[in-house]
Amino acid sequence: MVISKTLTLMGKTTFILRYFFSLKALALLATLFLSLSFSSANNLESELIVFYAVDTDGDGVFDEDDIDDDGDGILDSKEDKNVDGDNDHTTNFTDTDGDGIADYLDFDSDNDGILDNIEAQASKSIIVPSGIDIDKNGLDDVYESSPGNGEGLNPVDTDSDGIPDYLDFDSDNDGILDSLESSELSSDFDCEVVPKLNFSNIPTLESGDALSEGAIYRFSSITDDLDALVTIEKVVNGQISTLDQNSVDPEFFKPEIQFTTTDEIRRPFVDLRISMVKTGTDEIAFIEELIANFIDVDGNKQYQEFNRFDTPASYTYDNPTDVGINYTSGGLLINGGMNEYDGISNSHPSVNVAVEFVKIHTFVFRFGIETQTSDNFTTNVPRQSGIQFSCLDNFLDPQTVSFSKDVDSDGDGYPDRVDIDSDNDGIPDNVEAQTTDGYIEPTNLDDDGDGLDNAYDNGDFEGLTPVNTDGTDNVDYLDDDSDNDTVADNNEGNDFNFDGIADQTFTGID
């Protein structure tokens, strides 16, 4: 390819010439040569700016021509409407889960562990992508009436709250988060084939003020072909003393942070974003599978550590464990207990949690403390947090919770996330998930528009934590006999005259 252009430059002593190329136009070129020659021009500067065209979903259609950039069947025009009026979806884009990935590029826009492609469809008529796109518009042909029509999926809204399921943290409005209703527990844990990330190299400051909000650091060669960019995204009553303490286990990522509590801020924290890029560049790089081991999540009687991160594919903890794990709309929350262990070590499985991510290039970790006291204080020494990015298999009795599962507990064809009676006993999940004496009715209000009723939306602790009355098997909303008295819940919950016989007849029809 030869580009030739004659310019006449007059009346200036310094000129800047810029060349703009789309990678689409250069995709077949192994090498690009630019040859410039000028006559009678003084102090001429030449500057090359290359704009990379991206194919997010790998369908062979560059995003600039793709009407469904992430390949979920939902048109980009639906996932990022022109609400800011600038007709540019790349600026001021919609990011429902706040993970830094625009919805039109995000395979899981609400961070509940369930793919948008699944949540956008009716649960009894899921259509899987065909992998065929004859018209090359970027939309799978199975989601068009005919190639080129470009309709895409019309996202379902199960609870009719105005928020489509793929953006709704609680799609059936029962107060139980979709992420919890779409998880399964097993005793399996296998991490032998995951890559190891090594954070032993000293980070270099790429931009911003050192150890302050907005600063970006580069850790070089975390693998043979990857660097990590660590961004200090948010600091709330925290002071980062060391971004990565390397005196012990240098390959781990171990920030040291000092925290201060006040009357207004009871849970100070720091958010750090880790992004994988190709070595020596800012070009994003995906990892097929990654294990992040949160080690030594402990505490004492005055305060306890907590970590929060994007909803993973799975997480594993030990039985017994010292940590508490909660589901939130912002991701998974690990709360440390009151037993403190010396140093920062992976040798205490009761305070370790292994988290699995798949097909990931960036994620946010929150490090913080909480206090059960009314005291205001500053931690007397920086708290040490640690992440080991490799296989740590020292759990005595591993308990693995896997997400992205369309669990259908009662086999009625409706996944629990859209089923208001997941065990089919005639008692709504919203009732069974709570204690009888402490039952809180829905308000039918949702001030923050996340799909979760205000009654169950309280900062980090969002959604109901389902009760388990008999403490022996499933939680009540999945238990046919919640009190283990050998009388089925379907009978007890529908015996209005207390004669021991259900007053409603089970039809098996919905």
C-alpha positions in Angstrom: 0.0 0.0 0.0 1.4 3.4 -1.0 0.0 6.6 0.4 1.0 9.8 -1.5 0.1 13.3 -0.7 1.6 16.7 -1.6 1.2 19.5 0.9 2.1 23.1 0.5 3.1 24.6 3.9 3.5 28.4 4.3 3.6 31.0 7.0 4.6 28.7 9.8 7.9 27.5 11.3 6.6 24.4 13.1 4.1 21.9 11.8 2.7 18.6 13.2 1.6 16.0 10.7 -0.6 13.2 12.0 -1.6 9.9 10.3 -4.8 8.2 11.5 -5.2 4.5 10.6 -7.7 1.9 11.5 -6.2 -1.4 12.3 -9.0 -2.8 10.2 -7.3 -1.3 7.1 -3.9 -2.6 8.2 -4.9 -6.0 9.5 -3.3 -7.8 6.6 -0.1 -5.8 6.7 2.8 -7.4 8.6 4.8 -4.2 8.6 3.8 -0.6 8.0 6.4 1.7 6.4 5.9 5.5 6.3 8.3 7.5 4.2 8.1 11.3 4.3 10.1 13.8 2.3 9.7 17.6 2.4 11.4 20.4 0.6 11.9 23.9 1.9 10.2 23.1 5.2 11.8 24.0 8.5 11.3 22.4 11.8 8.7 19.9 10.6 7.6 17.3 13.1 6.0 14.0 12.1 3.8 12.1 14.5 2.2 8.7 14.0 -1.0 7.9 15.9 -2.5 4.4 15.3 -6.0 3.7 16.5 -6.5 0.0 17.2 -9.7 -1.5 16.0 -11.0 -4.2 18.4 -13.0 -7.4 18.0 -14.3 -7.9 21.6 -16.3 -11.1 20.9 -13.9 -12.6 18.4 -16.5 -13.1 15.7 -14.4 -11.6 13.0 -16.3 -8.3 12.8 -14.5 -5.3 14.3 -16.5 -3.5 17.0 -16.8 -0.4 14.8 -18.9 -2.4 12.4 -20.4 -4.8 14.9 -24.0 -4.2 16.1 -23.5 -6.6 19.0 -19.9 -6.1 20.2 -20.0 -8.6 23.1 -21.9 -11.3 21.2 -24.7 -11.7 23.7 -27.5 -11.3 21.3 -28.5 -7.9 22.7 -27.9 -5.0 20.4 -25.4 -2.4 21.5 -28.0 0.2 20.9 -30.1 -1.4 23.7 -27.1 -2.0 26.1 -25.9 1.6 25.7 -28.6 4.0 24.8 -27.7 7.5 23.8 -28.8 8.9 27.1 -26.1 11.5 27.2 -27.0 12.9 23.7 -23.5 12.7 22.3 -24.1 9.9 19.9 -20.9 8.2 21.0 -21.3 5.0 23.0 -17.6 5.0 23.9 -17.9 8.0 26.2 -20.2 8.2 29.2 -21.1 4.6 28.5 -23.5 2.6 30.7 -21.7 0.3 33.2 -24.4 -1.2 35.4 -22.2 -3.2 37.7 -19.4 -0.6 38.0 -16.7 -3.0 36.9 -15.1 -0.6 34.4 -16.5 -2.6 31.4 -19.3 -1.0 29.4 -22.5 -3.0 29.3 -22.2 -3.3 25.5 -18.8 -5.0 26.0 -19.7 -6.9 29.2 -20.7 -10.6 29.1 -22.3 -10.2 32.5 -23.6 -6.6 32.9 -25.0 -7.0 36.4 -22.1 -9.1 37.8 -24.4 -11.9 39.1 -22.4 -14.7 37.5 -25.0 -15.4 34.8 -24.3 -14.5 31.2 -26.4 -11.7 29.7 -27.3 -14.0 26.8 -29.0 -16.4 29.2 -30.8 -13.7 31.3 -32.0 -11.8 28.3 -34.1 -14.8 27.2 -37.2 -16.6 28.6 -35.9 -19.5 30.8 -38.0 -22.1 29.0 -37.0 -21.2 25.5 -33.2 -20.4 25.6 -31.7 -20.2 22.1 -28.0 -20.7 22.1 -25.8 -18.8 19.6 -25.3 -20.6 16.3 -21.9 -19.2 15.5 -23.2 -18.2 12.1 -23.3 -14.6 10.8 -23.8 -14.6 7.1 -24.3 -10.9 6.7 -21.3 -10.0 8.9 -23.1 -7.4 10.9 -21.8 -8.9 14.2 -25.2 -10.3 15.3 -25.6 -14.1 15.4 -28.1 -15.0 12.7 -30.1 -17.1 15.2 -31.2 -13.7 16.8 -32.4 -12.3 13.5 -35.6 -13.2 11.6 -33.3 -13.3 8.5 -29.7 -12.3 8.0 -29.3 -8.6 7.9 -32.6 -7.7 9.7 -30.7 -7.0 12.9 -33.5 -7.4 15.5 -31.5 -9.0 18.3 -33.0 -10.3 21.5 -35.7 -8.4 23.3 -34.6 -8.8 26.9 -37.1 -10.2 29.3 -38.2 -8.6 32.6 -39.5 -11.4 34.8 -40.8 -9.3 37.7 -42.0 -6.4 35.5 -40.1 -3.8 37.5 -38.9 -2.0 34.4 -35.4 -3.5 34.7 -34.5 -6.3 32.3 -33.3 -9.5 34.0 -29.8 -9.1 32.6 -29.4 -5.8 34.5 -31.6 -6.9 37.5 -29.9 -8.1 40.7 -33.1 -9.8 41.8 -35.0 -10.9 38.7 -38.0 -12.4 40.5 -38.2 -9.8 43.2 -38.1 -12.3 46.1 -35.3 -10.4 48.0 -32.8 -13.1 47.2 -30.0 -12.1 44.9 -29.8 -13.8 41.5 -26.2 -14.6 42.2 -27.2 -16.7 45.3 -30.1 -18.4 43.5 -27.8 -19.4 40.7 -25.1 -21.1 42.7 -24.3 -24.7 43.7 -22.3 -26.2 46.5 -19.9 -29.1 46.1 -16.7 -30.5 47.8 -14.7 -30.4 44.5 -11.7 -28.2 44.2 -9.1 -28.5 41.4 -6.7 -25.7 40.6 -3.6 -27.5 39.2 -3.7 -26.1 35.7 -4.2 -22.4 36.4 -1.5 -19.9 35.5 0.8 -18.4 38.2 1.1 -14.6 38.4 4.3 -13.3 39.9 4.2 -9.8 41.5 7.8 -9.9 42.8 9.1 -7.1 40.5 9.1 -3.6 41.9 6.1 -1.6 40.5 6.8 1.6 38.5 4.5 4.6 38.7 3.0 5.2 35.2 0.7 8.1 36.1 -0.9 10.0 39.0 0.5 10.8 42.4 2.2 8.0 44.2 0.0 5.8 46.5 -3.0 8.2 45.9 -6.4 7.8 44.3 -6.0 7.6 40.5 -2.4 6.4 40.5 -1.5 3.7 38.0 1.4 1.3 38.6 2.9 -1.3 36.3 4.1 -4.7 37.5 6.3 -6.0 34.7 6.5 -9.7 33.7 3.8 -11.2 36.0 4.1 -14.0 33.4 6.4 -14.4 30.5 4.2 -12.3 28.2 2.0 -10.3 30.6 2.3 -7.1 32.7 -0.2 -6.0 35.3 -1.5 -2.4 35.6 -2.7 -1.7 39.2 -5.0 1.4 39.5 -5.9 2.9 42.9 -9.5 3.5 42.0 -11.0 4.6 45.3 -9.8 5.5 48.8 -12.2 6.0 51.7 -10.5 6.8 55.0 -7.5 4.7 54.0 -3.8 5.4 53.6 -1.7 3.1 51.4 1.7 2.6 53.1 3.1 0.0 50.6 1.5 -1.0 47.4 3.2 -4.4 47.5 5.3 -5.7 50.4 7.9 -8.1 49.1 9.9 -9.1 52.2 8.1 -12.5 52.5 6.5 -14.5 49.6 7.4 -11.7 47.0 5.4 -13.4 44.3 2.1 -12.6 46.2 0.4 -9.2 45.8 0.4 -7.8 49.4 -0.7 -4.1 49.9 -0.3 -2.6 53.3 -3.0 -0.1 54.2 -3.8 2.0 57.4 -7.4 2.7 58.1 -9.4 5.2 60.1 -13.0 4.9 61.3 -15.2 7.9 62.0 -18.9 8.3 63.1 -19.8 8.6 59.4 -17.3 6.0 58.0 -17.5 2.6 59.8 -16.1 0.5 56.9 -13.1 2.3 55.5 -11.7 0.7 52.3 -9.4 1.0 49.3 -10.4 -0.3 45.8 -7.6 -1.6 43.6 -8.1 -2.5 39.9 -5.8 -5.1 38.4 -5.7 -5.2 34.6 -3.7 -7.7 32.5 -1.9 -6.2 29.5 0.7 -7.6 27.0 4.2 -7.0 28.2 5.5 -3.5 27.6 2.1 -2.3 26.2 -1.3 -1.1 27.3 -3.0 -3.7 25.1 -5.5 -5.7 27.1 -4.9 -9.5 27.5 -7.5 -12.1 28.6 -6.7 -15.0 30.9 -8.8 -18.1 30.3 -8.8 -19.1 34.0 -7.4 -17.5 37.1 -7.3 -18.4 40.7 -6.9 -15.6 43.3 -6.4 -16.8 46.8 -7.3 -14.3 49.4 -5.1 -15.3 52.3 -5.1 -14.4 56.0 -8.5 -12.6 56.1 -8.6 -12.2 59.8 -9.3 -9.7 62.6 -9.5 -9.1 66.3 -12.1 -7.9 68.8 -11.7 -4.2 67.7 -11.9 -4.6 63.9 -12.0 -7.2 61.2 -10.7 -7.2 57.7 -12.9 -7.6 54.7 -12.4 -8.2 50.9 -14.8 -7.6 48.1 -14.5 -8.5 44.5 -16.4 -9.0 41.3 -18.7 -12.1 41.3 -16.4 -15.0 40.2 -17.1 -18.3 38.5 -16.6 -20.0 41.8 -15.1 -19.7 45.2 -13.8 -22.2 47.8 -13.5 -22.0 51.5 -12.5 -24.5 54.2 -14.9 -26.3 56.6 -14.7 -25.1 59.3 -13.9 -21.5 58.4 -13.3 -18.3 60.3 -14.6 -16.1 57.5 -18.2 -15.1 56.6 -19.1 -14.8 52.9 -22.0 -12.6 51.7 -23.5 -12.0 48.3 -23.9 -8.3 47.3 -24.8 -6.5 44.2 -21.2 -5.2 44.1 -19.8 -8.8 44.1 -18.8 -11.3 46.7 -17.9 -10.0 50.2 -15.5 -11.9 52.6 -15.6 -10.8 56.2 -12.8 -11.8 58.6 -13.5 -13.1 62.1 -12.0 -12.2 65.5 -9.1 -14.6 65.5 -5.9 -12.9 64.4 -3.0 -14.7 62.9 0.6 -13.4 62.8 2.0 -12.0 59.6 0.5 -12.6 56.2 0.6 -16.3 55.3 -1.2 -18.9 53.3 -0.7 -21.5 56.0 -4.0 -21.1 57.8 -6.8 -22.5 55.5 -9.6 -21.3 57.9 -8.9 -17.7 56.8 -8.2 -18.4 53.2 -10.7 -18.2 50.3 -9.8 -19.3 46.7 -11.7 -17.4 44.0 -11.9 -18.6 40.4 -12.3 -16.2 37.4 -12.7 -17.2 33.8 -12.0 -15.3 30.6 -11.0 -12.2 32.5 -8.6 -9.3 31.9 -9.5 -6.8 34.6 -11.1 -7.0 38.1 -11.5 -4.8 41.2 -10.6 -5.9 44.7 -11.7 -4.0 47.8 -9.6 -4.1 50.9 -11.1 -2.7 54.1 -11.9 -3.1 57.8 -15.2 -3.0 59.7 -15.8 -2.6 63.4 -18.4 -3.9 65.7 -17.6 -1.3 68.3 -18.7 2.4 68.6 -15.0 3.5 68.9 -13.3 5.8 66.4 -9.7 4.8 65.8 -6.8 4.5 63.3 -5.2 1.1 63.0 -2.0 1.2 64.9 -0.1 -0.5 62.1 -0.9 -0.9 58.5 -3.1 -3.9 57.8 -1.6 -6.5 55.5 -3.8 -8.1 52.8 -2.6 -10.7 50.5 -3.6 -12.4 47.2 -1.7 -15.5 45.9 -2.3 -15.9 42.2 -1.5 -19.6 41.9 -2.9 -23.0 43.1 -3.3 -23.2 46.9 -4.7 -26.6 47.8 -4.3 -26.9 51.5 -8.0 -26.9 52.4 -8.9 -29.7 54.9 -12.5 -30.0 53.7 -13.1 -27.7 50.7 -16.5 -26.3 50.1 -16.8 -24.9 46.5 -19.7 -22.6 45.5 -20.1 -22.4 41.7 -22.0 -19.6 39.9 -23.3 -19.3 36.4 -25.6 -22.2 37.0 -29.2 -22.0 36.0 -30.3 -24.0 39.0 -33.9 -25.3 38.9 -34.4 -26.9 42.3 -38.0 -28.1 41.8 -37.6 -29.1 38.2 -40.5 -27.0 36.9 -38.5 -25.5 34.0 -38.0 -22.1 35.8 -34.6 -21.5 37.2 -34.6 -20.4 40.8 -33.6 -16.9 39.8 -36.9 -16.4 38.2 -39.0 -18.8 40.3 -40.9 -17.2 43.2 -41.4 -20.7 44.8 -38.2 -22.5 44.1 -39.1 -25.7 46.0 -42.7 -25.8 44.8 -44.2 -26.1 48.3 -46.7 -23.3 47.7 -44.9 -20.9 50.1 -43.2 -17.9 48.3 -39.4 -17.8 48.6 -39.6 -14.3 50.0 -41.4 -15.7 53.0 -39.3 -18.8 53.5 -36.0 -16.9 53.2 -36.8 -15.0 56.4 -37.6 -15.9 60.0 -41.3 -15.8 60.9 -40.9 -13.3 63.7 -38.5 -11.1 61.7 -40.4 -11.1 58.4 -40.0 -7.9 56.4 -42.4 -7.1 53.6 -41.3 -5.7 50.3 -41.8 -2.0 49.9 -42.2 -2.1 46.1 -39.7 0.7 46.0 -36.2 0.6 44.4 -34.5 4.0 44.8 -31.2 3.0 43.3 -32.8 1.2 40.3 -30.8 -2.1 40.7 -33.9 -4.3 40.8 -33.6 -5.1 44.5 -36.4 -3.8 46.8 -35.4 -1.1 49.2 -36.4 -3.4 52.1 -33.5 -5.6 51.4 -31.0 -3.1 50.0 -28.6 -1.9 52.7 -25.1 -1.0 51.5 -22.7 -3.9 51.3 -25.1 -6.3 52.9 -27.7 -6.5 50.1 -30.3 -9.1 49.6 -31.8 -11.6 52.1 -29.6 -14.2 53.8 -31.9 -17.2 53.6 -32.6 -18.9 56.9 -32.1 -22.6 57.6 -34.5 -23.5 60.4 -33.5 -27.1 60.9 -29.8 -26.5 60.3 -29.3 -29.9 58.7 -29.8 -29.7 55.0 -31.1 -27.0 52.5 -32.1 -23.5 53.4 -35.8 -23.2 54.0 -36.8 -21.8 50.6 -35.3 -25.0 49.0 -36.3 -27.4 51.8 -39.4 -29.6 51.5 -39.5 -30.0 55.3 -37.9 -26.9 56.8 -38.3 -27.9 60.5 -37.6 -31.6 60.0 -40.8 -32.7 61.7 -41.6 -35.2 58.8 -44.6 -33.1 57.8 -44.1 -31.5 54.4 -44.0 -27.7 54.2 -46.6 -27.9 51.5 -49.0 -29.3 54.1 -48.0 -27.1 57.0 -47.9 -23.9 54.9 -51.3 -24.4 53.4 -53.3 -25.8 56.4 -55.2 -22.7 57.3 -57.6 -24.4 59.8 -54.9 -26.4 61.5 -56.5 -29.7 61.0 -53.3 -31.3 59.6 -54.6 -31.4 56.1 -53.6 -29.0 53.4 -56.5 -26.7 52.4 -55.2 -26.2 48.9 -54.8 -28.9 46.2 -51.5 -29.2 44.4 -52.2 -29.2 40.7 -48.8 -29.4 39.1 -49.8 -26.7 36.7 -48.3 -23.2 36.6 
